[in-house]
């Protein structure tokens, strides 16, 4: 219904068609860009940038969240600083990153990593701290080593929370990817495609980027949810 209404109001020029292109025009532009190969090139650059930053942020987030979760020392040492830093809006770090790392690829990857870092730390920490004391008491009865406690008790018990954090981090990192492409130096990517459309006043090209961003975001979220459900089948079966 939304697409039909959009098509009707633009076809009958009830809105300024220079500002809002018709859905049929957007679809034609999408197919043209796809056939020319530019769209896949731009999308591939964005996805590669996103995956690199997300992998870095998720790895660091799991490491810090685990350290704070299993050790009161690390929680006291780093917890207050972390909770203070996460109150800073993510885009507020861009001026500092552009000074420290420039406006090129390293700054973009670090910005994406930072957006994935916070939710993973929080969920990993809360997941580990949420493991029931009775499970830890059983591990003491069986005289588990610290590594066995972590691998066979803490990690399985915290995995639902950790995977939920990873799912959120993947979505956040994709949004940060587009933000980095918009706000830092121009480079191949979906954000650059939209900037080109804006500069040339081709709103159909801009809307192709918007639709593509939404489609990729939904796909990432769905794949992460499917992986989480598959990984946690043992938990569902145990209930």
C-alpha positions as YAML, in Angstrom:
chain: A
units: angstrom
residues:
- id: 1
  name: UNK
  ca: [0.00, 0.00, 0.00]
- id: 2
  name: UNK
  ca: [2.86, 2.34, 0.79]
- id: 3
  name: UNK
  ca: [4.52, 1.65, -2.55]
- id: 4
  name: UNK
  ca: [1.23, 2.17, -4.42]
- id: 5
  name: UNK
  ca: [0.58, 5.46, -2.61]
- id: 6
  name: UNK
  ca: [4.17, 6.54, -3.28]
- id: 7
  name: UNK
  ca: [3.81, 5.74, -6.99]
- id: 8
  name: UNK
  ca: [0.48, 7.56, -7.30]
- id: 9
  name: UNK
  ca: [1.48, 10.78, -5.56]
- id: 10
  name: UNK
  ca: [4.69, 11.03, -7.59]
- id: 11
  name: UNK
  ca: [3.15, 10.00, -10.92]
- id: 12
  name: UNK
  ca: [0.41, 12.65, -10.56]
- id: 13
  name: UNK
  ca: [2.96, 15.17, -9.23]
- id: 14
  name: UNK
  ca: [1.18, 15.74, -5.93]
- id: 15
  name: UNK
  ca: [4.66, 16.21, -4.48]
- id: 16
  name: UNK
  ca: [7.83, 17.73, -5.88]
- id: 17
  name: UNK
  ca: [9.15, 14.91, -8.07]
- id: 18
  name: UNK
  ca: [12.63, 16.45, -8.01]
- id: 19
  name: UNK
  ca: [12.72, 15.63, -4.30]
- id: 20
  name: UNK
  ca: [10.92, 12.28, -4.34]
- id: 21
  name: UNK
  ca: [11.48, 9.92, -7.27]
- id: 22
  name: UNK
  ca: [8.88, 7.35, -8.31]
- id: 23
  name: UNK
  ca: [9.32, 3.74, -7.10]
- id: 24
  name: UNK
  ca: [9.37, 2.56, -10.72]
- id: 25
  name: UNK
  ca: [12.17, 5.04, -11.45]
- id: 26
  name: UNK
  ca: [14.08, 3.85, -8.38]
- id: 27
  name: UNK
  ca: [13.71, 0.23, -9.54]
- id: 28
  name: UNK
  ca: [14.94, 1.13, -13.03]
- id: 29
  name: UNK
  ca: [17.96, 2.94, -11.57]
- id: 30
  name: UNK
  ca: [18.70, -0.06, -9.34]
- id: 31
  name: UNK
  ca: [18.70, -2.42, -12.32]
- id: 32
  name: UNK
  ca: [20.84, -0.06, -14.38]
- id: 33
  name: UNK
  ca: [23.43, 0.34, -11.62]
- id: 34
  name: UNK
  ca: [23.40, -3.42, -11.07]
- id: 35
  name: UNK
  ca: [23.98, -4.19, -14.73]
- id: 36
  name: UNK
  ca: [26.79, -1.65, -14.94]
- id: 37
  name: UNK
  ca: [28.51, -3.31, -11.97]
- id: 38
  name: UNK
  ca: [28.90, -0.14, -9.93]
- id: 39
  name: UNK
  ca: [26.27, -1.15, -7.38]
- id: 40
  name: UNK
  ca: [27.94, -4.46, -6.53]
- id: 41
  name: UNK
  ca: [31.31, -2.75, -6.28]
- id: 42
  name: UNK
  ca: [29.98, -0.12, -3.87]
- id: 43
  name: UNK
  ca: [28.09, -2.71, -1.83]
- id: 44
  name: UNK
  ca: [31.10, -5.01, -1.65]
- id: 45
  name: UNK
  ca: [33.29, -2.19, -0.34]
- id: 46
  name: UNK
  ca: [30.77, -1.32, 2.38]
- id: 47
  name: UNK
  ca: [30.25, -4.93, 3.46]
- id: 48
  name: UNK
  ca: [34.00, -5.60, 3.61]
- id: 49
  name: UNK
  ca: [34.51, -2.45, 5.69]
- id: 50
  name: UNK
  ca: [31.61, -3.41, 7.95]
- id: 51
  name: UNK
  ca: [32.80, -6.98, 8.54]
- id: 52
  name: UNK
  ca: [36.34, -5.88, 9.31]
- id: 53
  name: UNK
  ca: [35.25, -3.31, 11.89]
- id: 54
  name: UNK
  ca: [32.58, -5.57, 13.39]
- id: 55
  name: UNK
  ca: [35.02, -8.48, 13.80]
- id: 56
  name: UNK
  ca: [37.50, -6.20, 15.58]
- id: 57
  name: UNK
  ca: [34.86, -4.68, 17.87]
- id: 58
  name: UNK
  ca: [33.17, -7.99, 18.71]
- id: 59
  name: UNK
  ca: [36.48, -9.69, 19.51]
- id: 60
  name: UNK
  ca: [37.61, -6.85, 21.77]
- id: 61
  name: UNK
  ca: [34.14, -6.66, 23.37]
- id: 62
  name: UNK
  ca: [34.04, -10.35, 24.24]
- id: 63
  name: UNK
  ca: [37.56, -10.15, 25.69]
- id: 64
  name: UNK
  ca: [36.83, -7.13, 27.89]
- id: 65
  name: UNK
  ca: [33.36, -8.33, 28.91]
- id: 66
  name: UNK
  ca: [34.79, -11.71, 29.88]
- id: 67
  name: UNK
  ca: [37.60, -10.16, 31.90]
- id: 68
  name: UNK
  ca: [35.18, -7.91, 33.79]
- id: 69
  name: UNK
  ca: [32.71, -10.76, 34.26]
- id: 70
  name: UNK
  ca: [35.06, -13.37, 35.69]
- id: 71
  name: UNK
  ca: [37.34, -11.04, 37.66]
- id: 72
  name: UNK
  ca: [36.23, -8.53, 40.28]
- id: 73
  name: UNK
  ca: [39.64, -6.89, 39.97]
- id: 74
  name: UNK
  ca: [39.18, -6.05, 36.28]
- id: 75
  name: UNK
  ca: [35.60, -4.99, 36.91]
- id: 76
  name: UNK
  ca: [36.70, -2.52, 39.60]
- id: 77
  name: UNK
  ca: [39.62, -1.33, 37.51]
- id: 78
  name: UNK
  ca: [37.85, -0.85, 34.15]
- id: 79
  name: UNK
  ca: [34.12, -0.96, 34.86]
- id: 80
  name: UNK
  ca: [33.55, 2.67, 35.88]
- id: 81
  name: UNK
  ca: [35.66, 3.99, 33.00]
- id: 82
  name: UNK
  ca: [33.82, 1.81, 30.51]
- id: 83
  name: UNK
  ca: [30.38, 2.84, 31.77]
- id: 84
  name: UNK
  ca: [31.39, 6.50, 31.61]
- id: 85
  name: UNK
  ca: [32.78, 6.16, 28.07]
- id: 86
  name: UNK
  ca: [29.67, 4.42, 26.73]
- id: 87
  name: UNK
  ca: [27.57, 7.46, 27.67]
- id: 88
  name: UNK
  ca: [29.36, 9.45, 24.96]
- id: 89
  name: UNK
  ca: [27.37, 9.46, 21.72]
- id: 90
  name: UNK
  ca: [29.10, 7.25, 19.18]
- id: 91
  name: UNK
  ca: [29.31, 9.99, 16.53]
- id: 92
  name: UNK
  ca: [31.03, 12.28, 19.03]
- id: 93
  name: UNK
  ca: [34.17, 10.16, 18.63]
- id: 94
  name: UNK
  ca: [34.54, 11.01, 14.93]
- id: 95
  name: UNK
  ca: [36.39, 14.34, 15.45]
- id: 96
  name: UNK
  ca: [38.93, 12.64, 17.72]
- id: 97
  name: UNK
  ca: [39.35, 9.68, 15.38]
- id: 98
  name: UNK
  ca: [39.84, 11.97, 12.39]
- id: 99
  name: UNK
  ca: [42.65, 13.74, 14.28]
- id: 100
  name: UNK
  ca: [44.29, 10.56, 15.59]
- id: 101
  name: UNK
  ca: [43.83, 8.31, 12.56]
- id: 102
  name: UNK
  ca: [43.03, 10.67, 9.71]
- id: 103
  name: UNK
  ca: [39.88, 10.44, 7.63]
- id: 104
  name: UNK
  ca: [40.75, 7.32, 5.67]
- id: 105
  name: UNK
  ca: [40.10, 3.63, 6.08]
- id: 106
  name: UNK
  ca: [41.69, 3.14, 9.55]
- id: 107
  name: UNK
  ca: [39.40, 5.77, 11.09]
- id: 108
  name: UNK
  ca: [36.34, 4.21, 9.45]
- id: 109
  name: UNK
  ca: [37.18, 0.71, 10.64]
- id: 110
  name: UNK
  ca: [37.88, 1.90, 14.18]
- id: 111
  name: UNK
  ca: [34.60, 3.82, 14.27]
- id: 112
  name: UNK
  ca: [32.70, 0.73, 13.14]
- id: 113
  name: UNK
  ca: [34.57, -1.38, 15.69]
- id: 114
  name: UNK
  ca: [33.66, 1.04, 18.48]
- id: 115
  name: UNK
  ca: [29.96, 0.86, 17.58]
- id: 116
  name: UNK
  ca: [30.08, -2.96, 17.85]
- id: 117
  name: UNK
  ca: [32.24, -2.92, 20.97]
- id: 118
  name: UNK
  ca: [29.83, -1.49, 23.56]
- id: 119
  name: UNK
  ca: [26.84, -3.86, 23.24]
- id: 120
  name: UNK
  ca: [29.10, -6.92, 23.18]
- id: 121
  name: UNK
  ca: [30.93, -5.87, 26.35]
- id: 122
  name: UNK
  ca: [27.69, -5.24, 28.22]
- id: 123
  name: UNK
  ca: [26.00, -8.45, 27.14]
- id: 124
  name: UNK
  ca: [29.08, -10.59, 27.76]
- id: 125
  name: UNK
  ca: [29.54, -9.11, 31.24]
- id: 126
  name: UNK
  ca: [25.86, -9.50, 32.17]
- id: 127
  name: UNK
  ca: [25.72, -13.02, 30.73]
- id: 128
  name: UNK
  ca: [28.68, -14.24, 32.76]
- id: 129
  name: UNK
  ca: [27.52, -12.55, 35.94]
- id: 130
  name: UNK
  ca: [24.04, -14.01, 35.38]
- id: 131
  name: UNK
  ca: [25.18, -17.65, 35.48]
- id: 132
  name: UNK
  ca: [23.48, -19.31, 38.46]
- id: 133
  name: UNK
  ca: [25.56, -19.87, 41.58]
- id: 134
  name: UNK
  ca: [24.28, -23.45, 41.80]
- id: 135
  name: UNK
  ca: [26.15, -24.31, 38.58]
- id: 136
  name: UNK
  ca: [29.37, -22.91, 40.01]
- id: 137
  name: UNK
  ca: [28.85, -24.94, 43.19]
- id: 138
  name: UNK
  ca: [28.44, -28.10, 41.13]
- id: 139
  name: UNK
  ca: [31.68, -27.30, 39.28]
- id: 140
  name: UNK
  ca: [33.43, -27.03, 42.65]
- id: 141
  name: UNK
  ca: [32.08, -30.43, 43.66]
- id: 142
  name: UNK
  ca: [33.56, -31.93, 40.49]
- id: 143
  name: UNK
  ca: [36.79, -30.02, 41.13]
- id: 144
  name: UNK
  ca: [36.85, -28.26, 37.78]
- id: 145
  name: UNK
  ca: [39.88, -26.16, 36.94]
- id: 146
  name: UNK
  ca: [39.37, -22.47, 36.15]
- id: 147
  name: UNK
  ca: [39.53, -23.21, 32.44]
- id: 148
  name: UNK
  ca: [36.96, -25.99, 32.79]
- id: 149
  name: UNK
  ca: [34.66, -23.71, 34.78]
- id: 150
  name: UNK
  ca: [34.91, -21.10, 32.03]
- id: 151
  name: UNK
  ca: [34.52, -23.50, 29.12]
- id: 152
  name: UNK
  ca: [31.87, -25.83, 30.53]
- id: 153
  name: UNK
  ca: [29.88, -23.55, 32.86]
- id: 154
  name: UNK
  ca: [30.36, -19.83, 32.27]
- id: 155
  name: UNK
  ca: [30.60, -19.79, 28.48]
- id: 156
  name: UNK
  ca: [27.53, -22.00, 27.81]
- id: 157
  name: UNK
  ca: [25.52, -20.16, 30.45]
- id: 158
  name: UNK
  ca: [26.46, -16.74, 29.07]
- id: 159
  name: UNK
  ca: [26.16, -17.65, 25.37]
- id: 160
  name: UNK
  ca: [22.51, -16.49, 24.96]
- id: 161
  name: UNK
  ca: [23.41, -13.05, 26.24]
- id: 162
  name: UNK
  ca: [26.67, -12.91, 24.28]
- id: 163
  name: UNK
  ca: [24.97, -13.85, 21.01]
- id: 164
  name: UNK
  ca: [22.23, -11.28, 21.64]
- id: 165
  name: UNK
  ca: [24.98, -8.68, 22.02]
- id: 166
  name: UNK
  ca: [26.66, -9.85, 18.82]
- id: 167
  name: UNK
  ca: [23.36, -9.56, 16.95]
- id: 168
  name: UNK
  ca: [22.89, -5.97, 18.14]
- id: 169
  name: UNK
  ca: [26.55, -5.21, 17.39]
- id: 170
  name: UNK
  ca: [26.21, -6.39, 13.79]
- id: 171
  name: UNK
  ca: [23.25, -4.09, 13.20]
- id: 172
  name: UNK
  ca: [24.99, -1.15, 14.90]
- id: 173
  name: UNK
  ca: [28.17, -1.72, 12.91]
- id: 174
  name: UNK
  ca: [26.26, -1.63, 9.61]
- id: 175
  name: UNK
  ca: [24.67, 1.69, 10.58]
- id: 176
  name: UNK
  ca: [28.08, 2.98, 11.64]
- id: 177
  name: UNK
  ca: [29.50, 1.90, 8.28]
- id: 178
  name: UNK
  ca: [27.12, 4.18, 6.43]
- id: 179
  name: UNK
  ca: [27.75, 7.00, 8.91]
- id: 180
  name: UNK
  ca: [31.52, 6.66, 8.49]
- id: 181
  name: UNK
  ca: [31.22, 6.72, 4.70]
- id: 182
  name: UNK
  ca: [29.15, 9.88, 4.93]
- id: 183
  name: UNK
  ca: [31.22, 11.77, 7.50]
- id: 184
  name: UNK
  ca: [34.80, 10.74, 6.70]
- id: 185
  name: UNK
  ca: [36.81, 10.77, 3.49]
- id: 186
  name: UNK
  ca: [35.07, 9.71, 0.30]
- id: 187
  name: UNK
  ca: [35.76, 6.11, -0.73]
- id: 188
  name: UNK
  ca: [33.88, 3.31, -2.52]
- id: 189
  name: UNK
  ca: [30.76, 2.32, -0.59]
- id: 190
  name: UNK
  ca: [26.98, 2.67, -0.44]
- id: 191
  name: UNK
  ca: [27.36, 5.96, 1.42]
- id: 192
  name: UNK
  ca: [29.48, 7.30, -1.43]
- id: 193
  name: UNK
  ca: [26.80, 6.17, -3.92]
- id: 194
  name: UNK
  ca: [24.23, 8.22, -2.03]
- id: 195
  name: UNK
  ca: [26.55, 11.22, -1.83]
- id: 196
  name: UNK
  ca: [27.04, 11.09, -5.60]
- id: 197
  name: UNK
  ca: [23.28, 11.02, -6.07]
- id: 198
  name: UNK
  ca: [22.79, 13.95, -3.72]
- id: 199
  name: UNK
  ca: [25.49, 16.05, -5.38]
- id: 200
  name: UNK
  ca: [24.02, 15.46, -8.84]
- id: 201
  name: UNK
  ca: [20.45, 15.81, -7.50]
- id: 202
  name: UNK
  ca: [19.54, 12.30, -8.63]
- id: 203
  name: UNK
  ca: [17.05, 11.37, -5.94]
- id: 204
  name: UNK
  ca: [16.41, 7.99, -7.55]
- id: 205
  name: UNK
  ca: [20.07, 7.12, -6.91]
- id: 206
  name: UNK
  ca: [19.81, 8.31, -3.31]
- id: 207
  name: UNK
  ca: [16.71, 6.19, -2.74]
- id: 208
  name: UNK
  ca: [18.44, 3.16, -4.26]
- id: 209
  name: UNK
  ca: [21.04, 3.60, -1.52]
- id: 210
  name: UNK
  ca: [18.37, 3.93, 1.16]
- id: 211
  name: UNK
  ca: [16.59, 0.76, 0.03]
- id: 212
  name: UNK
  ca: [19.89, -1.09, -0.23]
- id: 213
  name: UNK
  ca: [20.92, -0.05, 3.30]
- id: 214
  name: UNK
  ca: [17.62, -1.28, 4.70]
- id: 215
  name: UNK
  ca: [17.78, -4.56, 2.80]
- id: 216
  name: UNK
  ca: [21.33, -5.31, 3.94]
- id: 217
  name: UNK
  ca: [20.50, -4.36, 7.53]
- id: 218
  name: UNK
  ca: [17.48, -6.70, 7.55]
- id: 219
  name: UNK
  ca: [19.59, -9.49, 6.04]
- id: 220
  name: UNK
  ca: [22.33, -9.09, 8.63]
- id: 221
  name: UNK
  ca: [19.80, -9.12, 11.47]
- id: 222
  name: UNK
  ca: [18.04, -12.20, 10.07]
- id: 223
  name: UNK
  ca: [21.29, -14.12, 9.58]
- id: 224
  name: UNK
  ca: [22.45, -13.25, 13.10]
- id: 225
  name: UNK
  ca: [19.10, -14.34, 14.55]
- id: 226
  name: UNK
  ca: [19.24, -17.63, 12.62]
- id: 227
  name: UNK
  ca: [22.78, -18.31, 13.84]
- id: 228
  name: UNK
  ca: [21.75, -17.54, 17.40]
- id: 229
  name: UNK
  ca: [18.73, -19.85, 17.21]
- id: 230
  name: UNK
  ca: [20.82, -22.65, 15.70]
- id: 231
  name: UNK
  ca: [23.59, -22.28, 18.28]
- id: 232
  name: UNK
  ca: [21.13, -22.29, 21.19]
- id: 233
  name: UNK
  ca: [19.08, -25.33, 20.15]
- id: 234
  name: UNK
  ca: [20.50, -27.18, 23.16]
- id: 235
  name: UNK
  ca: [18.98, -24.56, 25.47]
- id: 236
  name: UNK
  ca: [15.53, -24.82, 23.89]
- id: 237
  name: UNK
  ca: [15.63, -28.59, 24.09]
- id: 238
  name: UNK
  ca: [16.58, -28.47, 27.75]
- id: 239
  name: UNK
  ca: [13.65, -26.31, 28.78]
...
